[in-house]
């Protein structure tokens, strides 16, 4: 249904309207420390519809080798309703939708915890994002504080597709004006975090498709304690600037050189590559060796960006097998669960990094002071992740 409406012709107005420097607004977004109130729920703007071209482009840009994300027929033959959005794309979109409300003024992302993927995202699914403030810790006058938040991604049917917790470092307001206020409301919006969550997976067929994945990434190929040094690196270029906004991230640190060069410390200079993109490239670099035969990313935790990356840096990845067990119930006949530690390094090959630093690469950077160990400047990322992986045959 459409309607035809005639509007008056547009005429030039600027020279006729008096300039008034008292009527100036400076909208800005994110929150200062004092503006985070435990229990507060942010309903993030816009939402994001997953179009198939975007889904495939994301998977190829970040070197995803699992055919579920690039081969529609393979995904359908595996029991899914069609091409599946890469978990990394889902995570990056859900996080980025929330930046305008919760972290556009954050000084640092301190960690990802308890991320759980609860159902697939398919083409034309529309995802929206909500965040709840869990805790705010102040560390004294003039010092930034730490805010703990939980974020949900919901589809068009109000079903949770992803939930996770993260911590951010946020400066106090000081003498700066307040940010854009939340809409007035007497009741906080619902926040359907799922405790003891179940994963909504398809009914897998008796025979899964064969011949389109490598031979060394089935469940039986992984032994606890094994370290996998992934072969290739990936040089990040200024491509990261538009890629940041492609997933909806609005933090100027990642695409505004005037902003980033005005900061102090190690964040000053060129825009910092958005950490979610770094995570995606590292995961993609590892995918041929660990996730090519995965049918589901269960989630991740204890994720830390230990050093920033900028355009021109080359990143590389290593994985360590932490656990391997049969999948629950009837799934055990076809699938197992493997837990990995994923490590990222920059400007050195993964093989050279392992030769130089050895097991210290796999020690959490935050624990090294207590262990009297030196931190590794070349190490940029660490996280633990769990995959549901096909058994051979």
C-alpha positions as CSV (number, residue, x, y, z in Angstrom):
1,X,0.0,0.0,0.0
2,X,1.4,3.4,-0.9
3,X,0.1,7.0,-0.8
4,X,0.8,10.0,-3.0
5,X,1.5,13.3,-1.2
6,X,2.5,16.6,-2.7
7,X,5.1,18.5,-0.6
8,X,5.9,22.2,-1.2
9,X,9.0,23.0,-3.3
10,X,12.3,23.3,-1.5
11,X,13.7,26.8,-1.4
12,X,17.0,28.1,-0.1
13,X,16.8,29.1,3.6
14,X,20.3,29.3,5.1
15,X,20.9,33.0,4.5
16,X,17.5,33.9,5.9
17,X,17.8,32.1,9.3
18,X,19.7,34.0,11.9
19,X,22.9,32.3,13.3
20,X,22.7,31.8,17.0
21,X,25.8,30.4,18.7
22,X,23.8,30.0,21.9
23,X,21.7,27.3,20.2
24,X,24.4,24.6,19.7
25,X,24.3,21.0,20.6
26,X,27.2,18.5,20.8
27,X,25.6,15.0,20.9
28,X,27.9,12.3,22.1
29,X,27.4,8.7,23.0
30,X,28.6,5.9,25.3
31,X,28.5,6.4,29.1
32,X,30.8,7.8,31.7
33,X,31.4,5.7,34.8
34,X,28.9,7.4,37.0
35,X,26.2,7.0,34.4
36,X,26.3,3.2,34.6
37,X,23.8,2.0,37.2
38,X,23.6,-1.7,38.1
39,X,20.2,-3.1,36.9
40,X,20.0,-0.6,34.1
41,X,19.0,-2.1,30.7
42,X,20.0,-0.5,27.4
43,X,17.9,-1.3,24.3
44,X,20.4,-0.7,21.5
45,X,19.4,1.1,18.3
46,X,19.1,-0.1,14.7
47,X,19.3,-3.9,14.7
48,X,20.9,-5.8,11.8
49,X,19.5,-8.0,9.1
50,X,21.8,-10.7,7.9
51,X,21.9,-10.7,4.1
52,X,23.5,-13.7,2.4
53,X,26.1,-11.6,0.5
54,X,27.3,-10.1,3.8
55,X,27.4,-13.5,5.5
56,X,29.6,-15.0,2.8
57,X,31.8,-11.8,2.6
58,X,32.4,-11.9,6.3
59,X,33.4,-15.6,6.3
60,X,35.8,-15.1,3.4
61,X,37.3,-11.8,4.7
62,X,38.2,-13.5,8.0
63,X,39.4,-16.7,6.3
64,X,36.7,-19.0,7.7
65,X,37.2,-22.5,6.3
66,X,34.1,-24.2,7.7
67,X,31.8,-24.8,4.7
68,X,28.7,-24.2,6.8
69,X,29.5,-20.4,6.4
70,X,30.2,-20.4,2.6
71,X,28.3,-23.4,1.1
72,X,24.5,-23.3,1.3
73,X,24.1,-26.9,0.0
74,X,26.6,-28.2,2.5
75,X,24.8,-26.4,5.3
76,X,21.4,-27.9,4.2
77,X,22.9,-31.4,3.9
78,X,24.2,-31.0,7.4
79,X,20.6,-30.4,8.8
80,X,20.6,-26.6,8.9
81,X,17.9,-24.5,7.2
82,X,20.4,-22.9,4.9
83,X,23.7,-21.0,5.0
84,X,24.7,-20.3,8.7
85,X,26.1,-17.0,9.8
86,X,29.6,-17.3,11.1
87,X,29.6,-17.2,14.9
88,X,32.3,-14.5,14.7
89,X,29.9,-12.4,12.6
90,X,27.1,-12.8,15.1
91,X,29.3,-11.9,18.0
92,X,30.8,-8.8,16.2
93,X,27.3,-7.6,15.2
94,X,25.8,-8.1,18.7
95,X,28.7,-6.4,20.4
96,X,28.9,-3.5,17.9
97,X,25.2,-2.7,18.2
98,X,25.7,-2.0,21.8
99,X,28.8,0.2,21.5
100,X,26.7,3.4,21.1
101,X,25.1,2.9,24.5
102,X,27.6,1.0,26.6
103,X,31.2,1.3,25.4
104,X,31.7,4.2,23.0
105,X,33.5,6.0,25.9
106,X,35.3,2.9,27.2
107,X,39.1,3.2,27.5
108,X,39.6,-0.6,27.2
109,X,37.8,-3.8,26.8
110,X,39.0,-5.9,29.7
111,X,37.6,-9.3,28.9
112,X,34.9,-11.6,27.4
113,X,33.2,-14.2,29.6
114,X,30.7,-17.0,29.4
115,X,29.7,-16.4,25.7
116,X,27.1,-18.9,24.6
117,X,25.7,-19.4,21.1
118,X,22.1,-20.7,21.6
119,X,20.7,-21.0,18.0
120,X,21.7,-20.5,14.4
121,X,21.4,-17.2,12.5
122,X,20.3,-17.6,8.9
123,X,19.9,-15.3,6.0
124,X,17.3,-12.5,6.5
125,X,17.3,-13.1,10.3
126,X,17.2,-9.7,12.0
127,X,19.2,-9.4,15.2
128,X,18.8,-6.8,17.9
129,X,20.9,-6.3,21.0
130,X,20.3,-5.5,24.7
131,X,22.7,-4.9,27.5
132,X,22.3,-5.0,31.3
133,X,24.6,-3.4,33.8
134,X,25.7,-6.0,36.4
135,X,28.3,-4.1,38.4
136,X,30.2,-0.9,38.7
137,X,33.5,-0.7,40.5
138,X,35.0,2.7,41.3
139,X,38.7,2.9,42.0
140,X,39.1,6.3,43.5
141,X,39.1,9.9,42.5
142,X,40.5,10.5,39.0
143,X,40.9,6.8,38.2
144,X,38.8,4.9,35.6
145,X,36.5,2.3,37.0
146,X,35.4,-1.1,35.8
147,X,31.9,-1.9,34.6
148,X,30.6,-5.4,34.2
149,X,27.8,-5.8,31.6
150,X,25.8,-8.7,30.0
151,X,24.7,-8.5,26.4
152,X,22.1,-10.4,24.5
153,X,21.5,-10.9,20.8
154,X,17.8,-11.7,20.0
155,X,16.3,-12.6,16.6
156,X,13.1,-11.4,15.1
157,X,11.2,-14.0,17.1
158,X,12.7,-12.7,20.4
159,X,14.8,-15.8,20.8
160,X,18.3,-15.4,22.3
161,X,20.9,-16.4,19.7
162,X,23.9,-15.2,21.7
163,X,24.6,-14.1,25.3
164,X,27.9,-13.1,26.9
165,X,29.4,-11.0,29.7
166,X,32.2,-8.5,29.4
167,X,34.1,-6.0,31.5
168,X,35.1,-2.5,30.3
169,X,37.3,0.2,31.7
170,X,35.5,3.5,31.8
171,X,36.6,7.0,32.9
172,X,34.6,9.2,35.2
173,X,32.7,12.2,33.9
174,X,34.7,14.9,35.6
175,X,33.7,18.3,34.4
176,X,32.5,17.1,31.1
177,X,28.8,17.3,30.1
178,X,26.6,14.2,30.5
179,X,26.1,11.9,27.6
180,X,22.8,11.3,25.7
181,X,20.3,10.2,28.3
182,X,18.2,7.1,28.1
183,X,14.6,7.5,27.2
184,X,12.5,8.1,30.3
185,X,10.9,5.0,31.6
186,X,9.3,3.8,34.9
187,X,10.1,0.1,34.1
188,X,13.3,-1.3,32.9
189,X,12.9,-3.4,29.7
190,X,12.9,-7.2,30.0
191,X,16.3,-8.8,29.8
192,X,15.8,-12.5,29.0
193,X,19.2,-13.9,30.0
194,X,19.0,-17.7,29.8
195,X,20.4,-19.6,32.8
196,X,21.4,-23.3,32.3
197,X,20.7,-22.6,28.6
198,X,19.9,-25.3,26.0
199,X,21.2,-25.0,22.5
200,X,18.6,-25.2,19.7
201,X,20.4,-27.3,17.1
202,X,18.9,-29.0,14.0
203,X,18.2,-32.7,13.7
204,X,21.4,-33.9,12.1
205,X,21.0,-36.4,9.3
206,X,22.2,-40.0,9.6
207,X,24.9,-39.3,7.0
208,X,26.7,-35.9,7.1
209,X,28.2,-34.5,3.9
210,X,31.7,-35.7,3.1
211,X,34.6,-34.6,0.9
212,X,34.5,-30.8,1.5
213,X,36.6,-30.6,4.7
214,X,40.2,-31.5,5.5
215,X,41.2,-34.8,6.9
216,X,42.8,-33.7,10.2
217,X,40.2,-31.8,12.1
218,X,37.7,-34.5,13.2
219,X,37.1,-35.1,16.9
220,X,39.6,-38.1,17.0
221,X,42.4,-35.9,15.7
222,X,42.7,-33.8,18.9
223,X,44.6,-34.9,22.0
224,X,44.5,-33.1,25.3
225,X,47.7,-31.0,25.7
226,X,48.5,-30.9,22.0
227,X,49.7,-27.5,20.6
228,X,48.8,-26.6,17.0
229,X,50.9,-23.9,15.4
230,X,48.8,-22.5,12.6
231,X,50.8,-21.9,9.4
232,X,49.7,-18.6,8.0
233,X,49.6,-15.0,9.2
234,X,47.3,-12.2,8.0
235,X,48.5,-8.6,7.5
236,X,45.8,-6.1,8.5
237,X,45.6,-3.0,6.3
238,X,43.4,0.1,6.4
239,X,40.6,-2.2,5.4
240,X,39.9,-2.5,9.1
241,X,38.4,1.1,9.1
242,X,35.3,0.3,6.9
243,X,35.1,-3.3,8.2
244,X,34.6,-1.8,11.7
245,X,31.6,0.1,10.6
246,X,30.4,-2.8,8.5
247,X,29.5,-4.6,11.7
248,X,28.1,-1.4,13.2
249,X,30.8,-0.5,15.7
250,X,30.7,3.2,16.4
251,X,33.8,3.7,18.7
252,X,35.9,6.4,17.1
253,X,39.1,4.8,18.4
254,X,38.8,2.3,15.5
255,X,38.3,4.7,12.5
256,X,38.9,8.3,13.5
257,X,42.6,9.3,13.3
258,X,42.0,12.7,14.7
259,X,40.4,11.1,17.8
260,X,43.0,8.3,18.2
261,X,46.0,10.6,17.7
262,X,44.7,12.9,20.5
263,X,44.9,10.2,23.1
264,X,47.8,9.6,25.4
265,X,49.8,6.4,26.0
266,X,50.0,3.3,23.8
267,X,46.5,4.0,22.3
268,X,47.7,7.3,20.8
269,X,48.4,7.4,17.1
270,X,46.7,5.5,14.2
271,X,43.3,4.1,14.8
272,X,43.4,0.8,16.8
273,X,42.0,-2.2,15.0
274,X,38.6,-3.2,16.7
275,X,39.4,-6.2,18.8
276,X,36.4,-8.2,17.5
277,X,38.0,-8.1,14.0
278,X,41.3,-9.3,15.4
279,X,39.5,-12.2,17.2
280,X,37.8,-13.1,13.9
281,X,41.0,-13.1,11.9
282,X,42.8,-15.3,14.5
283,X,39.9,-17.7,14.6
284,X,39.9,-17.8,10.8
285,X,43.6,-18.5,10.7
286,X,43.0,-21.5,13.0
287,X,39.9,-22.7,11.2
288,X,41.5,-25.2,8.8
289,X,43.2,-27.0,11.7
290,X,40.5,-26.9,14.4
291,X,37.0,-25.9,13.3
292,X,36.6,-27.0,9.7
293,X,34.6,-30.1,10.9
294,X,32.8,-28.3,13.6
295,X,29.0,-28.2,13.5
296,X,28.6,-25.7,16.3
297,X,30.6,-23.1,18.2
298,X,29.3,-23.6,21.8
299,X,31.0,-20.5,23.1
300,X,34.0,-18.9,24.6
301,X,35.3,-17.4,27.9
302,X,38.3,-15.7,29.5
303,X,39.0,-13.7,26.4
304,X,41.6,-10.9,26.7
305,X,43.1,-8.4,24.2
306,X,46.6,-8.1,25.7
307,X,48.1,-5.7,23.2
308,X,46.5,-3.5,20.5
309,X,46.9,-3.9,16.8
310,X,47.1,-1.2,14.1
311,X,47.1,-1.2,10.3
312,X,50.2,-2.8,9.0
313,X,50.5,-5.4,11.8
314,X,50.5,-9.1,10.8
315,X,48.7,-11.4,13.1
316,X,49.1,-15.2,13.6
317,X,47.6,-17.9,15.8
318,X,48.3,-20.9,17.9
319,X,45.8,-23.3,19.5
320,X,46.2,-25.7,22.5
321,X,43.8,-28.6,23.2
322,X,42.4,-28.3,26.7
323,X,39.8,-31.0,26.8
324,X,38.0,-33.6,24.6
325,X,34.8,-35.4,25.6
326,X,31.8,-37.1,24.0
327,X,28.8,-34.9,23.2
328,X,25.8,-35.4,25.5
329,X,23.1,-38.0,24.8
330,X,22.5,-39.3,21.4
331,X,24.9,-36.7,19.8
332,X,27.8,-38.8,21.2
333,X,27.6,-41.2,18.4
334,X,28.5,-38.6,15.9
335,X,30.1,-35.7,17.7
336,X,32.5,-34.7,20.5
337,X,33.3,-31.5,22.3
338,X,36.8,-30.1,22.1
339,X,38.0,-27.1,24.2
340,X,40.8,-25.0,22.8
341,X,42.9,-22.2,24.0
342,X,43.4,-19.7,21.1
343,X,46.5,-17.4,21.2
344,X,47.2,-14.5,18.9
345,X,50.6,-12.9,18.2
346,X,51.6,-10.0,16.0
347,X,54.5,-9.2,13.6
348,X,56.1,-12.7,14.1
349,X,55.1,-16.0,12.7
350,X,53.3,-18.4,15.0
351,X,56.2,-20.9,14.6
352,X,58.8,-18.3,15.5
353,X,56.8,-17.1,18.4
354,X,56.5,-20.6,19.8
355,X,60.2,-21.2,19.3
356,X,61.0,-18.0,21.2
357,X,58.5,-18.0,24.0
358,X,57.4,-21.6,24.3
359,X,54.9,-22.5,27.0
360,X,54.8,-18.9,28.3
361,X,52.6,-18.0,25.3
362,X,49.9,-20.1,27.0
363,X,50.2,-18.5,30.4
364,X,47.5,-15.8,30.9
365,X,49.2,-12.4,30.7
366,X,47.2,-11.2,33.8
367,X,48.8,-14.0,35.9
368,X,52.4,-13.4,34.9
369,X,53.2,-10.8,37.6
370,X,52.3,-13.2,40.4
371,X,54.3,-15.9,38.7
372,X,57.3,-13.6,38.3
373,X,57.2,-14.0,34.5
374,X,57.7,-11.3,31.9
375,X,54.7,-10.3,29.7
376,X,55.1,-10.9,26.0
377,X,54.7,-7.8,23.9
378,X,54.1,-9.8,20.7
379,X,51.1,-11.6,22.2
380,X,47.9,-9.8,21.4
381,X,45.1,-12.2,22.4
382,X,44.1,-15.2,24.5
383,X,40.7,-17.0,24.9
384,X,39.2,-20.4,25.6
385,X,36.6,-21.8,23.2
386,X,34.5,-24.9,22.9
387,X,33.4,-26.6,19.6
388,X,31.1,-29.4,18.8
389,X,33.0,-31.4,16.2
390,X,32.2,-34.3,13.9
391,X,33.6,-37.8,14.6
392,X,35.3,-39.6,11.8
393,X,33.0,-41.8,9.8
